[in-house]
Amino acid sequence: MEHEARIIAIANQKGGVGKTTTAINLATALAAIQKRALIIDLDPQGNASTGLGLRPDDRDINTYHVMMGEAVLDSAVTKTDIPGLDIVPSGIDLSGVEIELIDVDRREYRLREAIRSGERRYDYILIDCPPALGLLTVNALVAADSVLVPLQCEFFALEGISHLTRTVERIRSSYNPALEIQGIVLTMYDRRNNLSDMVANDVRAYFGDKVYNTVIPRNVRVSEAPSHGRPVLIYDINCAGSQAYLHLASEVIHRERRTTAI
């Protein structure tokens, strides 16, 4: 039987919720437990690429070329310093893809077709989506088996996620009937702040067991790590943020096993 990677889109149309941080550190945690992981940086800002130490001249072939059909996915794969973790980096031209593909047939399937034509050497492919529900995010959701949603513990959290869940429903009905929400991870949790507890309780009451048990704390080491071009798991394995991402990886694998066994 040919090996198939599980593809997880990490998405939230709101910026600043810990989406890229979650993509980088979840992938690193998966690699640390001997899972082969690939990040596809689909955000024109390229923060996942920078956060894994890639310089601009390491990105000559990137997701822009893949989306435009100018390069196959495998040619854009770049090794990171972390054993078992590769990345398809982002390029600044990616911001123009939505306009350049406006009249192209099957434009929603560009990423899905690129992934399917690539070598099947990964256990997990994580797609770091841009903070918008445009064509790039649609491509990620069409390509994915499931969606992981980072959700910041703040006042308008539930209101923001409702837009994403409606988008997931539209993608499921029109393009990808197998798509599901893998889980919601609460990020930037501050135990000293009553609002964090209120938001966490509201989200769990609304989404039930879709919310991971793991909560990512607000942690200074997590904030510092990207400026050093490293995931926090490499920057400081013992900090609370690193331990939380290791626990999250275990939960993700457990849910994936349960899903694929059905």
C-alpha positions in Angstrom: 0.0 0.0 0.0 1.4 3.4 -1.0 2.1 5.7 1.9 -0.1 8.8 2.1 0.8 11.8 4.2 -1.9 13.3 6.4 -2.4 16.9 5.3 -3.4 19.5 7.9 -4.2 23.1 7.1 -3.4 25.5 10.0 -5.8 28.3 9.5 -7.5 31.3 11.1 -8.4 34.4 9.1 -7.4 36.5 12.0 -3.7 37.4 12.4 -1.7 37.3 15.6 -3.3 34.2 17.0 -0.2 32.0 17.0 -0.9 30.3 13.7 2.7 30.3 12.3 4.1 29.6 15.7 1.8 26.6 16.0 2.8 25.3 12.5 6.5 25.6 13.2 6.5 24.0 16.7 3.9 21.3 16.0 6.0 20.2 12.9 9.1 20.3 15.1 7.4 18.2 17.8 6.3 15.7 15.2 9.8 15.4 13.8 11.1 15.0 17.4 9.0 11.9 17.8 10.2 10.4 14.5 7.4 11.5 12.2 8.5 12.9 8.8 7.0 16.4 8.5 6.8 19.0 5.8 5.6 22.6 6.2 4.2 24.4 3.2 4.5 28.1 3.8 1.5 29.5 2.0 1.6 32.9 3.7 3.2 35.7 1.6 4.7 37.1 4.8 6.9 34.0 4.9 7.1 34.0 8.7 7.3 30.2 8.9 10.3 30.2 6.5 12.0 32.9 8.6 11.2 31.2 11.8 13.0 28.1 10.6 16.1 30.1 9.7 15.7 30.4 6.0 17.3 33.4 4.4 15.7 35.1 1.3 18.3 33.5 -1.0 17.2 30.1 0.3 13.9 30.6 -1.4 14.6 30.8 -5.1 12.0 28.1 -5.8 9.0 28.6 -3.5 5.3 28.2 -3.1 4.7 31.0 -5.7 6.3 28.8 -8.4 4.4 25.8 -7.2 1.1 27.6 -7.2 1.7 29.0 -10.7 2.7 25.6 -12.1 6.3 26.8 -12.8 7.8 24.2 -10.5 6.9 20.8 -9.0 6.5 20.6 -5.3 9.6 18.4 -4.8 11.9 21.0 -6.4 10.8 23.6 -3.9 11.4 21.4 -0.8 14.2 22.8 1.4 15.7 20.9 4.3 15.8 22.7 7.7 18.3 22.2 10.4 15.9 19.9 12.2 16.2 16.3 11.2 13.0 15.0 9.7 11.5 18.4 9.0 11.5 20.0 5.6 9.8 23.2 4.3 8.5 24.6 1.0 9.3 28.3 1.7 7.2 31.3 0.8 8.2 34.0 -1.6 7.1 37.7 -1.8 5.5 37.1 -5.2 3.0 34.8 -3.5 0.9 37.9 -2.6 0.0 38.3 -6.3 -1.2 34.7 -6.9 -4.9 35.5 -6.3 -4.9 38.0 -9.1 -2.7 36.0 -11.4 -4.9 32.9 -11.1 -8.2 34.8 -11.3 -9.1 33.4 -14.8 -7.4 30.0 -14.5 -9.5 26.8 -14.6 -9.5 24.8 -11.4 -7.6 27.5 -9.6 -8.9 26.1 -6.2 -7.1 22.8 -6.9 -3.6 24.0 -7.7 -2.0 23.1 -4.3 -3.9 19.8 -4.1 -2.6 18.7 -7.5 0.9 19.8 -6.7 1.0 17.7 -3.4 -0.5 14.7 -5.1 2.1 14.7 -7.8 5.0 14.9 -5.3 7.0 12.1 -3.6 5.1 10.5 -0.7 7.9 10.5 1.9 6.1 12.4 4.7 3.9 11.4 7.5 2.4 14.9 8.0 2.2 17.9 5.7 1.3 21.1 7.6 0.1 24.1 5.5 0.6 27.4 7.2 -2.2 29.6 5.7 -2.3 33.4 5.4 -4.5 35.4 7.8 -7.3 35.7 5.2 -10.0 33.5 3.7 -8.9 34.2 0.1 -7.7 31.9 -2.7 -4.5 30.7 -1.0 -6.5 29.5 2.1 -9.1 28.0 -0.2 -6.3 26.0 -1.9 -5.0 24.8 1.5 -8.5 23.7 2.6 -9.2 21.9 -0.7 -5.8 20.1 -0.4 -6.2 19.2 3.3 -7.6 16.2 5.1 -8.4 18.4 8.1 -8.0 21.9 9.6 -6.3 22.8 12.9 -7.5 26.2 14.2 -5.3 28.2 16.6 -7.6 30.4 18.7 -6.3 33.2 20.8 -7.9 33.6 24.3 -9.4 37.0 23.7 -12.8 38.7 23.6 -13.9 38.2 20.0 -12.5 34.7 19.6 -15.8 32.9 19.0 -17.0 35.6 16.6 -13.9 35.2 14.4 -14.0 31.4 14.3 -17.6 31.4 13.1 -16.4 32.8 9.7 -13.8 30.1 9.4 -16.3 27.3 10.2 -18.7 28.6 7.6 -15.8 28.6 5.0 -15.0 25.0 5.9 -18.6 24.0 5.3 -18.6 25.7 1.9 -15.3 24.0 0.9 -16.7 20.7 2.1 -19.9 21.1 0.1 -18.2 22.4 -3.1 -14.7 21.0 -3.3 -13.5 18.6 -0.6 -16.3 16.6 1.1 -13.8 14.8 3.4 -12.5 18.0 5.0 -13.1 18.2 8.8 -12.0 20.3 11.7 -9.2 18.3 13.3 -9.2 20.5 16.4 -9.1 23.9 18.0 -6.1 24.8 20.1 -6.3 27.7 22.5 -3.2 29.9 22.3 -1.7 32.8 24.3 -3.4 31.6 27.4 -2.7 33.7 30.5 -3.7 32.0 33.7 -3.5 35.4 35.5 -6.2 36.8 33.3 -9.8 36.0 34.0 -10.7 36.7 30.4 -8.5 33.7 29.2 -10.5 31.4 31.5 -13.8 32.9 30.2 -12.9 32.5 26.6 -11.6 28.9 27.1 -14.8 27.9 28.9 -16.9 29.5 26.1 -15.0 27.8 23.3 -15.2 24.4 25.1 -18.9 24.8 25.7 -19.5 25.6 22.0 -17.2 23.2 20.3 -17.0 20.4 22.9 -14.3 17.8 22.3 -13.1 19.5 19.1 -11.0 21.7 21.5 -7.7 20.1 22.4 -7.0 19.5 26.0 -3.6 21.1 25.5 -3.5 24.9 25.9 -0.6 26.9 24.6 0.5 29.4 27.3 1.6 33.0 26.8 5.3 32.5 27.1 8.3 34.8 26.6 10.5 32.0 25.2 7.9 31.3 22.5 7.9 35.0 21.5 11.8 35.1 21.4 12.4 32.0 19.4 11.5 33.3 15.9 14.0 36.2 16.1 16.7 33.5 16.4 15.3 31.6 13.4 14.5 28.6 15.6 11.4 26.8 16.9 10.9 27.2 20.6 11.5 23.5 21.0 15.0 24.0 19.8 15.5 27.4 21.5 14.4 26.2 24.9 13.0 22.6 25.2 12.3 23.0 28.9 10.0 26.1 28.8 6.3 25.8 29.2 5.6 26.6 25.6 7.8 23.8 24.3 6.2 21.3 26.6 2.8 22.4 25.5 3.6 21.8 21.8 4.9 18.3 22.6 1.6 17.5 24.3 -0.3 19.0 21.3 1.6 16.8 18.9 0.6 13.7 20.9 -3.0 14.8 20.8 -2.9 15.5 17.1 -1.4 12.0 16.4 -4.0 10.4 18.6 -6.9 12.1 16.8 -5.4 11.3 13.4 -5.1 7.6 14.3 -8.7 7.6 15.5 -9.8 9.3 12.3 -7.9 7.0 9.9 -9.1 3.9 11.8 -12.7 4.7 11.2 
